[in-house]
Amino acid sequence: QVQLVESGGGLVQAGGSLRLSCAASGSIFKINTMGWYRQAPGKQRELVVRITSGGSTTYADSVKGRATISRDNAKNTVNLEMNSLKPEDTAVYYCKVVVLTTNYWGQGTQVTVSS
């Protein structure tokens, strides 16, 4: 089993920034992709950004230029930094890691951007 612990988030004013962190532990043989997803009320969960073990990234159009993902393969951690936050960024943010072919999700952390 793999456990994911997320930290960060909270209430942020529009135009502000945030940093989310996710640490993976447990039966980790090889983490492939790590990433962040979000789910706003009444909407489906969507990709924010993901990063492969080789460092290739995929950003959602809605966050391009405002978000930066980074990972530490030695520590099995992945971070998300976002700036110029907008009220529409309000959502529960989830960390996801793929170990071999299995997806693991964090418990989610609320991010609320006030206007």
C-alpha positions, 0 to 999 in steps of 0.5 A: 500500500501507498500512503499520501499525505498532503499539506498546504492549501487554505484560504487565499486572496485573489492574486495571491499564491499557494504551495501544496506538498504531497509526500508518498510513503509505504510500499513504493517500488517505483513511482511513475507519474505524480500530479495534482488534480482538483475538484470544484463543487458540482464539477468533475475532478480535473487535471491541474498538472502532472510530472513523469519520473523523467520530468516531463510535465503536462499543465492544464490550460487554465493554470499554464503560466501560473503553476509550477510542479516539482518532484523529489524522486529521492524523497517521493514528494511532489509540490505545486506552486500557484500564483495569481490565484483566481476565485475559479481556482477554488477547489479540493486539490488532490495529489495522485501518484502512479506506482507501477500501474496503480493509482493512489490518491491523497485525501484532498486539501481545500483551497479557497480563493476569495475575491 
